[in-house]
Amino acid sequence: MGPQSPPTLVELPREGWAEYLDLLSADHAGGVANVRARTRGDEDSGARATFRPLRNIRYDARRRELEVAVGADALSAPLRCFIAEPVRILAGESTAGHVVLVVDRAGTHTSITVRRAAAIPIGERPSLAQAG
């Protein structure tokens, strides 16, 4: 298999962010997610993405923040990532999974990749054991 091509991303209208992310979370229940943030000038390290069990992705319009919550794996505790004051959200699908790109007021680009459980290669599936 050749290199993966980047997904074609479509900008979502602000008034649809909360509903879209709620539907994405529900559609990927039991799946996994990876979150990567890059500020201006950062280069992609090329490090292998670590996927963890997805709990939810949601947008709170009143607080103007997006939250991604992932569960524990064998090496780490549950994690919640907050993105304050997003100004753009783009979304699309690729062979790697469903991709959501969030750009915040400071210019930080946060990429969230979500996969359904059935689409995760066995060697990449997170252990569901709690860290001791």
ZAVEXKE-87905 format. One record per residue: residue number from 1; residue in three letters; chain; z, y, x of N, C-alpha, C, CB in turn. Coordinates in steps of 0.02 Angstrom, whole numbers, plus 50000, padded with zeros to 5 digits. Each point is the difference from the previous one (the first is absolute). Glycine has a CB too. Example, Ala and Ser with C-alpha at 12.3 -4.5 7.8 and 13.67 -1.06 7.14 Angstrom:
2
<resi->1; resn->ala; chain->A; n.w->50390; n.v->49716; n.u->50660; ca.w->50000; ca.v->50059; ca.u->49955; c.w->50000; c.v->50060; c.u->50045; cb.w->50062; cb.v->49941; cb.u->49905>
<resi->2; resn->ser; chain->A; n.w->49902; n.v->50112; n.u->50077; ca.w->50003; ca.v->50059; ca.u->50042; c.w->50037; c.v->50055; c.u->49961; cb.w->49892; cb.v->49968; cb.u->50059>
***
This chain:
132
<resi->1; resn->met; chain->A; n.w->50000; n.v->49941; n.u->50042; ca.w->50000; ca.v->50059; ca.u->49958; c.w->50000; c.v->50062; c.u->50044; cb.w->50060; cb.v->49938; cb.u->49909>
<resi->2; resn->gly; chain->A; n.w->49899; n.v->50112; n.u->50073; ca.w->49994; ca.v->50061; ca.u->50039; c.w->50057; c.v->50047; c.u->49987; cb.w->49878; cb.v->49987; cb.u->49999>
<resi->3; resn->pro; chain->A; n.w->50121; n.v->50072; n.u->50033; ca.w->50053; ca.v->50049; ca.u->49990; c.w->50000; c.v->50024; c.u->49928; cb.w->49992; cb.v->50035; cb.u->50121>
<resi->4; resn->gln; chain->A; n.w->50067; n.v->49984; n.u->49855; ca.w->50007; ca.v->50024; ca.u->49932; c.w->49975; c.v->50072; c.u->49997; cb.w->50098; cb.v->49924; cb.u->49979>
<resi->5; resn->ser; chain->A; n.w->49864; n.v->50091; n.u->49969; ca.w->49978; ca.v->50069; ca.u->49991; c.w->50054; c.v->50037; c.u->49962; cb.w->49877; cb.v->49966; cb.u->50001>
<resi->6; resn->pro; chain->A; n.w->50130; n.v->50099; n.u->50013; ca.w->50051; ca.v->50038; ca.u->49965; c.w->49983; c.v->50006; c.u->49926; cb.w->50026; cb.v->50065; cb.u->50105>
<resi->7; resn->pro; chain->A; n.w->50025; n.v->49939; n.u->49853; ca.w->49986; ca.v->50006; ca.u->49928; c.w->49971; c.v->50068; c.u->49983; cb.w->50093; cb.v->49919; cb.u->49977>
<resi->8; resn->thr; chain->A; n.w->49870; n.v->50084; n.u->49969; ca.w->49978; ca.v->50064; ca.u->49973; c.w->50056; c.v->50025; c.u->49956; cb.w->49876; cb.v->49968; cb.u->50004>
<resi->9; resn->leu; chain->A; n.w->50151; n.v->50089; n.u->50014; ca.w->50058; ca.v->50027; ca.u->49963; c.w->49977; c.v->50053; c.u->49951; cb.w->50075; cb.v->49976; cb.u->50098>
<resi->10; resn->val; chain->A; n.w->49957; n.v->50024; n.u->49844; ca.w->49986; ca.v->50048; ca.u->49947; c.w->50063; c.v->50041; c.u->49988; cb.w->49913; cb.v->49924; cb.u->49946>
<resi->11; resn->glu; chain->A; n.w->50080; n.v->50142; n.u->50052; ca.w->50059; ca.v->50042; ca.u->49988; c.w->50021; c.v->49995; c.u->49927; cb.w->49964; cb.v->50079; cb.u->50091>
<resi->12; resn->leu; chain->A; n.w->50101; n.v->49911; n.u->49900; ca.w->50028; ca.v->49994; ca.u->49933; c.w->50022; c.v->50068; c.u->49974; cb.w->50037; cb.v->49882; cb.u->50025>
<resi->13; resn->pro; chain->A; n.w->49952; n.v->50132; n.u->49911; ca.w->50025; ca.v->50064; ca.u->49973; c.w->50076; c.v->49999; c.u->49997; cb.w->49895; cb.v->50014; cb.u->49933>
<resi->14; resn->arg; chain->A; n.w->50136; n.v->50041; n.u->50085; ca.w->50073; ca.v->50006; ca.u->50003; c.w->50034; c.v->49976; c.u->49936; cb.w->49986; cb.v->50096; cb.u->50079>
<resi->15; resn->glu; chain->A; n.w->49986; n.v->49921; n.u->49864; ca.w->50033; ca.v->49982; ca.u->49937; c.w->49999; c.v->49924; c.u->49987; cb.w->49967; cb.v->50112; cb.u->49955>
<resi->16; resn->gly; chain->A; n.w->49994; n.v->49851; n.u->50083; ca.w->49997; ca.v->49927; ca.u->49992; c.w->50037; c.v->49961; c.u->50053; cb.w->49893; cb.v->50018; cb.u->49947>
<resi->17; resn->trp; chain->A; n.w->50139; n.v->50016; n.u->50101; ca.w->50034; ca.v->49965; ca.u->50056; c.w->50053; c.v->49951; c.u->49976; cb.w->49978; cb.v->50099; cb.u->50071>
<resi->18; resn->ala; chain->A; n.w->50068; n.v->49923; n.u->49887; ca.w->50056; ca.v->49957; ca.u->49980; c.w->49975; c.v->49938; c.u->49963; cb.w->50073; cb.v->50102; cb.u->49991>
<resi->19; resn->glu; chain->A; n.w->49882; n.v->49907; n.u->49962; ca.w->49974; ca.v->49943; ca.u->49962; c.w->49962; c.v->49951; c.u->50045; cb.w->49993; cb.v->50073; cb.u->49899>
<resi->20; resn->tyr; chain->A; n.w->49966; n.v->49954; n.u->50145; ca.w->49961; ca.v->49958; ca.u->50045; c.w->50045; c.v->49957; c.u->50044; cb.w->49908; cb.v->50086; cb.u->50000>
<resi->21; resn->leu; chain->A; n.w->50143; n.v->49945; n.u->50030; ca.w->50044; ca.v->49964; ca.u->50045; c.w->50043; c.v->49949; c.u->49963; cb.w->50002; cb.v->50099; cb.u->50075>
<resi->22; resn->asp; chain->A; n.w->50019; n.v->49918; n.u->49863; ca.w->50036; ca.v->49951; ca.u->49960; c.w->49957; c.v->49939; c.u->49986; cb.w->50066; cb.v->50093; cb.u->49947>
<resi->23; resn->leu; chain->A; n.w->49871; n.v->49918; n.u->50035; ca.w->49954; ca.v->49944; ca.u->49987; c.w->49987; c.v->49959; c.u->50063; cb.w->49947; cb.v->50068; cb.u->49908>
<resi->24; resn->leu; chain->A; n.w->50045; n.v->49967; n.u->50148; ca.w->49989; ca.v->49965; ca.u->50064; c.w->50059; c.v->49955; c.u->50016; cb.w->49929; cb.v->50095; cb.u->50041>
<resi->25; resn->ser; chain->A; n.w->50132; n.v->49931; n.u->49951; ca.w->50061; ca.v->49959; ca.u->50013; c.w->50002; c.v->49939; c.u->49955; cb.w->50061; cb.v->50104; cb.u->50034>
<resi->26; resn->ala; chain->A; n.w->49926; n.v->49907; n.u->49902; ca.w->50003; ca.v->49944; ca.u->49952; c.w->49946; c.v->49948; c.u->50016; cb.w->50046; cb.v->50078; cb.u->49913>
<resi->27; resn->asp; chain->A; n.w->49895; n.v->49946; n.u->50105; ca.w->49944; ca.v->49955; ca.u->50014; c.w->50011; c.v->49959; c.u->50063; cb.w->49925; cb.v->50080; cb.u->49943>
<resi->28; resn->his; chain->A; n.w->50115; n.v->49946; n.u->50103; ca.w->50013; ca.v->49966; ca.u->50064; c.w->50071; c.v->49971; c.u->50004; cb.w->49917; cb.v->50077; cb.u->50054>
<resi->29; resn->ala; chain->A; n.w->50116; n.v->49913; n.u->49889; ca.w->50067; ca.v->49970; ca.u->49999; c.w->49998; c.v->49933; c.u->50035; cb.w->50028; cb.v->50059; cb.u->49891>
<resi->30; resn->gly; chain->A; n.w->50019; n.v->49929; n.u->50154; ca.w->50000; ca.v->49938; ca.u->50039; c.w->49959; c.v->50004; c.u->50063; cb.w->50017; cb.v->49939; cb.u->49894>
<resi->31; resn->gly; chain->A; n.w->49949; n.v->50117; n.u->50116; ca.w->49959; ca.v->50010; ca.u->50060; c.w->50038; c.v->50032; c.u->50056; cb.w->49901; cb.v->50010; cb.u->49927>
<resi->32; resn->val; chain->A; n.w->50063; n.v->50016; n.u->50121; ca.w->50030; ca.v->50031; ca.u->50058; c.w->49969; c.v->50068; c.u->50013; cb.w->50024; cb.v->49887; cb.u->50049>
<resi->33; resn->ala; chain->A; n.w->50010; n.v->50154; n.u->49992; ca.w->49975; ca.v->50067; ca.u->50017; c.w->50015; c.v->50015; c.u->50073; cb.w->50016; cb.v->50038; cb.u->49882>
<resi->34; resn->asn; chain->A; n.w->49942; n.v->50006; n.u->50145; ca.w->50008; ca.v->50026; ca.u->50067; c.w->49995; c.v->50076; c.u->49995; cb.w->49952; cb.v->49894; cb.u->50056>
<resi->35; resn->val; chain->A; n.w->50091; n.v->50142; n.u->49979; ca.w->49999; ca.v->50073; ca.u->49999; c.w->49994; c.v->50025; c.u->50072; cb.w->50071; cb.v->50004; cb.u->49894>
<resi->36; resn->arg; chain->A; n.w->49880; n.v->50041; n.u->50117; ca.w->49991; ca.v->50031; ca.u->50066; c.w->49990; c.v->50074; c.u->49992; cb.w->49949; cb.v->49894; cb.u->50046>
<resi->37; resn->ala; chain->A; n.w->50087; n.v->50146; n.u->49993; ca.w->49994; ca.v->50073; ca.u->49998; c.w->49971; c.v->50025; c.u->50066; cb.w->50097; cb.v->50009; cb.u->49919>
<resi->38; resn->arg; chain->A; n.w->49857; n.v->50039; n.u->50075; ca.w->49970; ca.v->50032; ca.u->50059; c.w->49999; c.v->50075; c.u->49990; cb.w->49930; cb.v->49898; cb.u->50023>
<resi->39; resn->thr; chain->A; n.w->50095; n.v->50138; n.u->50026; ca.w->49996; ca.v->50073; ca.u->49997; c.w->49936; c.v->50022; c.u->50033; cb.w->50126; cb.v->50011; cb.u->50002>
<resi->40; resn->arg; chain->A; n.w->49858; n.v->50052; n.u->49991; ca.w->49938; ca.v->50026; ca.u->50031; c.w->50000; c.v->49986; c.u->50075; cb.w->49993; cb.v->50091; cb.u->49913>
<resi->41; resn->gly; chain->A; n.w->49951; n.v->49886; n.u->50112; ca.w->49994; ca.v->49986; ca.u->50071; c.w->50021; c.v->49931; c.u->50021; cb.w->50018; cb.v->50118; cb.u->50016>
<resi->42; resn->asp; chain->A; n.w->50019; n.v->49846; n.u->49942; ca.w->50019; ca.v->49931; ca.u->50015; c.w->49939; c.v->49956; c.u->49999; cb.w->50115; cb.v->50018; cb.u->49951>
<resi->43; resn->glu; chain->A; n.w->49885; n.v->49932; n.u->50092; ca.w->49947; ca.v->49950; ca.u->49998; c.w->50029; c.v->49935; c.u->49976; cb.w->49938; cb.v->50057; cb.u->50094>
<resi->44; resn->asp; chain->A; n.w->50019; n.v->49903; n.u->49874; ca.w->50023; ca.v->49935; ca.u->49976; c.w->50014; c.v->49956; c.u->50060; cb.w->49932; cb.v->50011; cb.u->49893>
<resi->45; resn->ser; chain->A; n.w->50127; n.v->49959; n.u->50110; ca.w->50019; ca.v->49960; ca.u->50057; c.w->49964; c.v->49933; c.u->50001; cb.w->50111; cb.v->50055; cb.u->49999>
<resi->46; resn->gly; chain->A; n.w->49860; n.v->49926; n.u->49945; ca.w->49967; ca.v->49935; ca.u->49996; c.w->50049; c.v->49942; c.u->49994; cb.w->49908; cb.v->50048; cb.u->50067>
<resi->47; resn->ala; chain->A; n.w->50157; n.v->49967; n.u->49927; ca.w->50049; ca.v->49948; ca.u->49994; c.w->49990; c.v->49963; c.u->49934; cb.w->50082; cb.v->50066; cb.u->50070>
<resi->48; resn->arg; chain->A; n.w->49934; n.v->49870; n.u->49930; ca.w->49992; ca.v->49959; ca.u->49941; c.w->50048; c.v->50025; c.u->49945; cb.w->49966; cb.v->49901; cb.u->50071>
<resi->49; resn->ala; chain->A; n.w->50007; n.v->50104; n.u->49869; ca.w->50039; ca.v->50024; ca.u->49943; c.w->50052; c.v->49948; c.u->49980; cb.w->49902; cb.v->50068; cb.u->49960>
<resi->50; resn->thr; chain->A; n.w->50158; n.v->49955; n.u->50023; ca.w->50052; ca.v->49956; ca.u->49975; c.w->50007; c.v->50010; c.u->49925; cb.w->50061; cb.v->50004; cb.u->50112>
<resi->51; resn->phe; chain->A; n.w->49928; n.v->49944; n.u->49851; ca.w->50005; ca.v->50003; ca.u->49927; c.w->50068; c.v->49973; c.u->49979; cb.w->49875; cb.v->49988; cb.u->49987>
<resi->52; resn->arg; chain->A; n.w->50155; n.v->50047; n.u->49964; ca.w->50065; ca.v->49979; ca.u->49973; c.w->49994; c.v->49996; c.u->49924; cb.w->50062; cb.v->50053; cb.u->50097>
<resi->53; resn->pro; chain->A; n.w->49982; n.v->49909; n.u->49871; ca.w->49996; ca.v->49992; ca.u->49927; c.w->50003; c.v->50068; c.u->49964; cb.w->50054; cb.v->49887; cb.u->50011>
<resi->54; resn->leu; chain->A; n.w->49897; n.v->50125; n.u->49946; ca.w->49997; ca.v->50063; ca.u->49962; c.w->50050; c.v->50000; c.u->49944; cb.w->49879; cb.v->50012; cb.u->50029>
<resi->55; resn->arg; chain->A; n.w->50160; n.v->50041; n.u->49966; ca.w->50045; ca.v->50009; ca.u->49943; c.w->49969; c.v->50048; c.u->49951; cb.w->50100; cb.v->49978; cb.u->50072>
<resi->56; resn->asn; chain->A; n.w->49881; n.v->50083; n.u->49951; ca.w->49964; ca.v->50046; ca.u->49956; c.w->49971; c.v->50058; c.u->50039; cb.w->50075; cb.v->49968; cb.u->49907>
<resi->57; resn->ile; chain->A; n.w->49878; n.v->50065; n.u->50060; ca.w->49972; ca.v->50063; ca.u->50024; c.w->50001; c.v->50045; c.u->49939; cb.w->49924; cb.v->49946; cb.u->50091>
<resi->58; resn->arg; chain->A; n.w->50104; n.v->50114; n.u->49917; ca.w->50003; ca.v->50045; ca.u->49942; c.w->49997; c.v->50073; c.u->50023; cb.w->50066; cb.v->49914; cb.u->49936>
<resi->59; resn->tyr; chain->A; n.w->49913; n.v->50128; n.u->50017; ca.w->49999; ca.v->50072; ca.u->50013; c.w->50044; c.v->50034; c.u->49949; cb.w->49883; cb.v->49994; cb.u->50049>
<resi->60; resn->asp; chain->A; n.w->50162; n.v->50048; n.u->49974; ca.w->50044; ca.v->50039; ca.u->49957; c.w->49975; c.v->50073; c.u->50001; cb.w->50100; cb.v->49922; cb.u->50023>
<resi->61; resn->ala; chain->A; n.w->49867; n.v->50098; n.u->49924; ca.w->49970; ca.v->50067; ca.u->49997; c.w->50053; c.v->50055; c.u->50001; cb.w->49905; cb.v->49953; cb.u->49936>
<resi->62; resn->arg; chain->A; n.w->50152; n.v->50035; n.u->50033; ca.w->50054; ca.v->50050; ca.u->49999; c.w->50025; c.v->50015; c.u->50071; cb.w->50033; cb.v->49962; cb.u->49884>
<resi->63; resn->arg; chain->A; n.w->49977; n.v->49985; n.u->50155; ca.w->50024; ca.v->50008; ca.u->50069; c.w->49944; c.v->50012; c.u->50050; cb.w->50096; cb.v->49927; cb.u->49971>
<resi->64; resn->arg; chain->A; n.w->49843; n.v->50062; n.u->50007; ca.w->49940; ca.v->50005; ca.u->50043; c.w->50007; c.v->49955; c.u->50061; cb.w->49982; cb.v->50118; cb.u->49961>
<resi->65; resn->glu; chain->A; n.w->50033; n.v->49818; n.u->50025; ca.w->50004; ca.v->49952; ca.u->50055; c.w->49974; c.v->49932; c.u->49978; cb.w->50099; cb.v->50062; cb.u->50047>
<resi->66; resn->leu; chain->A; n.w->49872; n.v->49904; n.u->50001; ca.w->49975; ca.v->49932; ca.u->49990; c.w->50047; c.v->49953; c.u->50037; cb.w->49879; cb.v->50039; cb.u->49989>
<resi->67; resn->glu; chain->A; n.w->50137; n.v->49905; n.u->49979; ca.w->50046; ca.v->49951; ca.u->50030; c.w->49964; c.v->49933; c.u->50005; cb.w->50101; cb.v->50060; cb.u->49953>
<resi->68; resn->val; chain->A; n.w->49906; n.v->49908; n.u->50105; ca.w->49977; ca.v->49931; ca.u->50010; c.w->50062; c.v->49960; c.u->50018; cb.w->49881; cb.v->50035; cb.u->50038>
<resi->69; resn->ala; chain->A; n.w->50132; n.v->49912; n.u->49925; ca.w->50058; ca.v->49957; ca.u->50014; c.w->49975; c.v->49930; c.u->50016; cb.w->50076; cb.v->50069; cb.u->49924>
<resi->70; resn->val; chain->A; n.w->49947; n.v->49904; n.u->50133; ca.w->49983; ca.v->49932; ca.u->50020; c.w->50064; c.v->49961; c.u->50010; cb.w->49893; cb.v->50038; cb.u->50054>
<resi->71; resn->gly; chain->A; n.w->50103; n.v->49897; n.u->49937; ca.w->50058; ca.v->49957; ca.u->50006; c.w->50014; c.v->49979; c.u->50071; cb.w->49978; cb.v->49961; cb.u->49887>
<resi->72; resn->ala; chain->A; n.w->50075; n.v->50001; n.u->50121; ca.w->50021; ca.v->49974; ca.u->50065; c.w->49953; c.v->49945; c.u->50022; cb.w->50119; cb.v->50030; cb.u->49975>
<resi->73; resn->asp; chain->A; n.w->49877; n.v->49961; n.u->50090; ca.w->49968; ca.v->49941; ca.u->50029; c.w->50051; c.v->49968; c.u->50047; cb.w->49882; cb.v->50050; cb.u->49990>
<resi->74; resn->ala; chain->A; n.w->50097; n.v->49903; n.u->50049; ca.w->50046; ca.v->49964; ca.u->50044; c.w->50033; c.v->50044; c.u->50053; cb.w->49931; cb.v->49898; cb.u->49980>
<resi->75; resn->leu; chain->A; n.w->50036; n.v->50158; n.u->50037; ca.w->50025; ca.v->50042; ca.u->50055; c.w->50027; c.v->50067; c.u->49979; cb.w->49918; cb.v->49943; cb.u->50069>
<resi->76; resn->ser; chain->A; n.w->50073; n.v->50077; n.u->49869; ca.w->50021; ca.v->50067; ca.u->49982; c.w->50022; c.v->50005; c.u->49927; cb.w->49923; cb.v->50044; cb.u->50087>
<resi->77; resn->ala; chain->A; n.w->50115; n.v->50008; n.u->49899; ca.w->50027; ca.v->50012; ca.u->49933; c.w->49947; c.v->50034; c.u->49956; cb.w->50116; cb.v->50010; cb.u->50047>
<resi->78; resn->pro; chain->A; n.w->49897; n.v->49994; n.u->49887; ca.w->49954; ca.v->50036; ca.u->49956; c.w->49992; c.v->50072; c.u->50024; cb.w->50035; cb.v->49927; cb.u->49903>
<resi->79; resn->leu; chain->A; n.w->49908; n.v->50102; n.u->50080; ca.w->49984; ca.v->50067; ca.u->50025; c.w->49968; c.v->50041; c.u->49944; cb.w->49985; cb.v->49955; cb.u->50116>
<resi->80; resn->arg; chain->A; n.w->50035; n.v->50108; n.u->49879; ca.w->49968; ca.v->50047; ca.u->49955; c.w->49972; c.v->50057; c.u->50040; cb.w->50079; cb.v->49968; cb.u->49906>
<resi->81; resn->cys; chain->A; n.w->49858; n.v->50047; n.u->50084; ca.w->49966; ca.v->50054; ca.u->50035; c.w->49984; c.v->50055; c.u->49949; cb.w->49950; cb.v->49920; cb.u->50087>
<resi->82; resn->phe; chain->A; n.w->50069; n.v->50142; n.u->49929; ca.w->49987; ca.v->50056; ca.u->49955; c.w->49950; c.v->50047; c.u->50033; cb.w->50116; cb.v->49991; cb.u->49950>
<resi->83; resn->ile; chain->A; n.w->49836; n.v->50031; n.u->50011; ca.w->49950; ca.v->50048; ca.u->50024; c.w->50010; c.v->50063; c.u->49957; cb.w->49916; cb.v->49909; cb.u->50038>
<resi->84; resn->ala; chain->A; n.w->50109; n.v->50143; n.u->49993; ca.w->50014; ca.v->50062; ca.u->49964; c.w->49937; c.v->50043; c.u->49994; cb.w->50119; cb.v->49997; cb.u->50042>
<resi->85; resn->glu; chain->A; n.w->49874; n.v->50033; n.u->49901; ca.w->49947; ca.v->50048; ca.u->49985; c.w->49930; c.v->49976; c.u->50019; cb.w->50084; cb.v->50087; cb.u->50017>
<resi->86; resn->pro; chain->A; n.w->49894; n.v->49856; n.u->49954; ca.w->49931; ca.v->49981; ca.u->50012; c.w->49952; c.v->50052; c.u->49970; cb.w->50033; cb.v->49877; cb.u->50000>
<resi->87; resn->val; chain->A; n.w->49912; n.v->50135; n.u->50035; ca.w->49951; ca.v->50047; ca.u->49974; c.w->49935; c.v->49965; c.u->49980; cb.w->50050; cb.v->50090; cb.u->50073>
<resi->88; resn->arg; chain->A; n.w->49940; n.v->49850; n.u->49954; ca.w->49941; ca.v->49959; ca.u->49983; c.w->50019; c.v->49927; c.u->50001; cb.w->49922; cb.v->50087; cb.u->50048>
<resi->89; resn->ile; chain->A; n.w->50051; n.v->49875; n.u->49904; ca.w->50005; ca.v->49927; ca.u->50001; c.w->49931; c.v->49973; c.u->49989; cb.w->50120; cb.v->50001; cb.u->49957>
<resi->90; resn->leu; chain->A; n.w->49859; n.v->49956; n.u->50089; ca.w->49935; ca.v->49967; ca.u->49995; c.w->50012; c.v->49925; c.u->49996; cb.w->49942; cb.v->50093; cb.u->50064>
<resi->91; resn->ala; chain->A; n.w->50013; n.v->49871; n.u->49903; ca.w->50009; ca.v->49928; ca.u->49993; c.w->49933; c.v->49964; c.u->50003; cb.w->50104; cb.v->50020; cb.u->49932>
<resi->92; resn->gly; chain->A; n.w->49899; n.v->49917; n.u->50088; ca.w->49941; ca.v->49958; ca.u->50002; c.w->50019; c.v->49929; c.u->50019; cb.w->49929; cb.v->50098; cb.u->50030>
<resi->93; resn->glu; chain->A; n.w->50022; n.v->49857; n.u->49970; ca.w->50012; ca.v->49930; ca.u->50017; c.w->49956; c.v->49981; c.u->50059; cb.w->50031; cb.v->49973; cb.u->49881>
<resi->94; resn->ser; chain->A; n.w->49995; n.v->49982; n.u->50160; ca.w->49963; ca.v->49972; ca.u->50056; c.w->50017; c.v->49926; c.u->50005; cb.w->49999; cb.v->50112; cb.u->50062>
<resi->95; resn->thr; chain->A; n.w->49972; n.v->49855; n.u->49987; ca.w->50016; ca.v->49930; ca.u->50010; c.w->50073; c.v->49991; c.u->50022; cb.w->49880; cb.v->49977; cb.u->50030>
<resi->96; resn->ala; chain->A; n.w->50151; n.v->50076; n.u->49996; ca.w->50070; ca.v->49997; ca.u->50022; c.w->50048; c.v->50007; c.u->49942; cb.w->49966; cb.v->50047; cb.u->50110>
<resi->97; resn->gly; chain->A; n.w->50011; n.v->49978; n.u->49833; ca.w->50043; ca.v->50010; ca.u->49943; c.w->49986; c.v->50066; c.u->49966; cb.w->50087; cb.v->49931; cb.u->50054>
<resi->98; resn->his; chain->A; n.w->49958; n.v->50090; n.u->49904; ca.w->49994; ca.v->50064; ca.u->49965; c.w->50032; c.v->50053; c.u->50044; cb.w->50003; cb.v->49945; cb.u->49885>
<resi->99; resn->val; chain->A; n.w->49961; n.v->50110; n.u->50128; ca.w->50023; ca.v->50052; ca.u->50046; c.w->50013; c.v->50065; c.u->49961; cb.w->49935; cb.v->49947; cb.u->50095>
<resi->100; resn->val; chain->A; n.w->50123; n.v->50082; n.u->49918; ca.w->50018; ca.v->50066; ca.u->49973; c.w->50014; c.v->50045; c.u->50060; cb.w->50048; cb.v->49951; cb.u->49890>
<resi->101; resn->leu; chain->A; n.w->49918; n.v->50105; n.u->50114; ca.w->50011; ca.v->50048; ca.u->50053; c.w->50032; c.v->50062; c.u->49970; cb.w->49901; cb.v->49957; cb.u->50067>
<resi->102; resn->val; chain->A; n.w->50158; n.v->50061; n.u->49959; ca.w->50037; ca.v->50058; ca.u->49975; c.w->50002; c.v->50053; c.u->50055; cb.w->50071; cb.v->49926; cb.u->49923>
<resi->103; resn->val; chain->A; n.w->49909; n.v->50135; n.u->50059; ca.w->50003; ca.v->50056; ca.u->50047; c.w->50053; c.v->50048; c.u->49973; cb.w->49877; cb.v->49988; cb.u->50034>
<resi->104; resn->asp; chain->A; n.w->50172; n.v->50027; n.u->50009; ca.w->50053; ca.v->50045; ca.u->49978; c.w->49987; c.v->50071; c.u->50023; cb.w->50081; cb.v->49905; cb.u->50002>
<resi->105; resn->arg; chain->A; n.w->49962; n.v->50141; n.u->49977; ca.w->49992; ca.v->50071; ca.u->50015; c.w->49997; c.v->50014; c.u->50076; cb.w->50060; cb.v->50026; cb.u->49893>
<resi->106; resn->ala; chain->A; n.w->49977; n.v->49934; n.u->50147; ca.w->50001; ca.v->50010; ca.u->50073; c.w->49938; c.v->49971; c.u->50034; cb.w->50124; cb.v->49997; cb.u->49995>
<resi->107; resn->gly; chain->A; n.w->49833; n.v->49969; n.u->49968; ca.w->49940; ca.v->49971; ca.u->50030; c.w->50008; c.v->49928; c.u->50023; cb.w->49971; cb.v->50114; cb.u->50034>
<resi->108; resn->thr; chain->A; n.w->50087; n.v->49856; n.u->49953; ca.w->50010; ca.v->49930; ca.u->50018; c.w->49960; c.v->49956; c.u->49952; cb.w->50116; cb.v->50025; cb.u->50046>
<resi->109; resn->his; chain->A; n.w->49849; n.v->49926; n.u->49983; ca.w->49961; ca.v->49952; ca.u->49960; c.w->50039; c.v->49934; c.u->50000; cb.w->49889; cb.v->50056; cb.u->50030>
<resi->110; resn->thr; chain->A; n.w->50129; n.v->49922; n.u->49911; ca.w->50036; ca.v->49937; ca.u->49993; c.w->49954; c.v->49951; c.u->49964; cb.w->50113; cb.v->50057; cb.u->49997>
<resi->111; resn->ser; chain->A; n.w->49874; n.v->49887; n.u->50037; ca.w->49956; ca.v->49948; ca.u->49972; c.w->50044; c.v->49943; c.u->49975; cb.w->49906; cb.v->50032; cb.u->50079>
<resi->112; resn->ile; chain->A; n.w->50082; n.v->49949; n.u->49858; ca.w->50037; ca.v->49945; ca.u->49969; c.w->49948; c.v->49947; c.u->49982; cb.w->50092; cb.v->50077; cb.u->49954>
<resi->113; resn->thr; chain->A; n.w->49915; n.v->49864; n.u->50075; ca.w->49955; ca.v->49945; ca.u->49984; c.w->50040; c.v->49948; c.u->49961; cb.w->49929; cb.v->50020; cb.u->50103>
<resi->114; resn->val; chain->A; n.w->50044; n.v->49960; n.u->49840; ca.w->50033; ca.v->49953; ca.u->49956; c.w->49955; c.v->49939; c.u->49990; cb.w->50063; cb.v->50094; cb.u->49941>
<resi->115; resn->arg; chain->A; n.w->49967; n.v->49847; n.u->50062; ca.w->49963; ca.v->49937; ca.u->49989; c.w->50036; c.v->49959; c.u->49948; cb.w->49957; cb.v->50001; cb.u->50118>
<resi->116; resn->arg; chain->A; n.w->50003; n.v->49964; n.u->49842; ca.w->50029; ca.v->49951; ca.u->49953; c.w->50023; c.v->49940; c.u->50041; cb.w->49925; cb.v->50039; cb.u->49903>
<resi->117; resn->ala; chain->A; n.w->50123; n.v->49925; n.u->50072; ca.w->50027; ca.v->49942; ca.u->50036; c.w->49946; c.v->49948; c.u->50016; cb.w->50110; cb.v->50019; cb.u->49943>
<resi->118; resn->ala; chain->A; n.w->49844; n.v->49968; n.u->50011; ca.w->49949; ca.v->49950; ca.u->50011; c.w->49950; c.v->50020; c.u->50054; cb.w->50013; cb.v->49967; cb.u->49881>
<resi->119; resn->ala; chain->A; n.w->49983; n.v->50098; n.u->50135; ca.w->49952; ca.v->50025; ca.u->50049; c.w->50029; c.v->50003; c.u->50070; cb.w->49946; cb.v->50065; cb.u->49910>
<resi->120; resn->ile; chain->A; n.w->50116; n.v->49914; n.u->50100; ca.w->50033; ca.v->50005; ca.u->50065; c.w->49989; c.v->49936; c.u->50039; cb.w->50087; cb.v->50079; cb.u->49953>
<resi->121; resn->pro; chain->A; n.w->49881; n.v->49924; n.u->50105; ca.w->49994; ca.v->49939; ca.u->50041; c.w->50069; c.v->49972; c.u->50016; cb.w->49892; cb.v->50044; cb.u->50049>
<resi->122; resn->ile; chain->A; n.w->50114; n.v->49890; n.u->49950; ca.w->50065; ca.v->49967; ca.u->50009; c.w->50036; c.v->50025; c.u->50062; cb.w->49955; cb.v->49900; cb.u->49942>
<resi->123; resn->gly; chain->A; n.w->50011; n.v->50108; n.u->50114; ca.w->50032; ca.v->50023; ca.u->50061; c.w->50027; c.v->50071; c.u->49997; cb.w->49925; cb.v->49924; cb.u->50059>
<resi->124; resn->glu; chain->A; n.w->50053; n.v->50115; n.u->49891; ca.w->50022; ca.v->50069; ca.u->49994; c.w->50051; c.v->50010; c.u->49945; cb.w->49890; cb.v->50035; cb.u->50042>
<resi->125; resn->arg; chain->A; n.w->50127; n.v->49913; n.u->49921; ca.w->50048; ca.v->50006; ca.u->49945; c.w->50070; c.v->50013; c.u->50028; cb.w->49930; cb.v->49923; cb.u->49928>
<resi->126; resn->pro; chain->A; n.w->50105; n.v->50126; n.u->50044; ca.w->50068; ca.v->50014; ca.u->50024; c.w->50048; c.v->49945; c.u->49979; cb.w->49976; cb.v->50122; cb.u->49995>
<resi->127; resn->ser; chain->A; n.w->50073; n.v->49867; n.u->50046; ca.w->50053; ca.v->49954; ca.u->49982; c.w->50044; c.v->50033; c.u->49948; cb.w->49997; cb.v->49944; cb.u->50114>
<resi->128; resn->leu; chain->A; n.w->50022; n.v->50020; n.u->49835; ca.w->50042; ca.v->50029; ca.u->49949; c.w->50074; c.v->49992; c.u->50016; cb.w->49911; cb.v->49976; cb.u->49917>
<resi->129; resn->ala; chain->A; n.w->50105; n.v->49995; n.u->50140; ca.w->50070; ca.v->49992; ca.u->50020; c.w->50030; c.v->50068; c.u->50016; cb.w->49976; cb.v->49884; cb.u->50046>
<resi->130; resn->gln; chain->A; n.w->50085; n.v->50126; n.u->49934; ca.w->50034; ca.v->50063; ca.u->50015; c.w->50021; c.v->50001; c.u->50073; cb.w->50040; cb.v->50008; cb.u->49881>
<resi->131; resn->ala; chain->A; n.w->49958; n.v->50052; n.u->50149; ca.w->50025; ca.v->50007; ca.u->50068; c.w->50075; c.v->49988; c.u->50000; cb.w->49909; cb.v->50083; cb.u->50029>
<resi->132; resn->gly; chain->A; n.w->50115; n.v->49882; n.u->50020; ca.w->50072; ca.v->49984; ca.u->50000; c.w->50036; c.v->50045; c.u->50042; cb.w->49977; cb.v->49887; cb.u->49979>
***
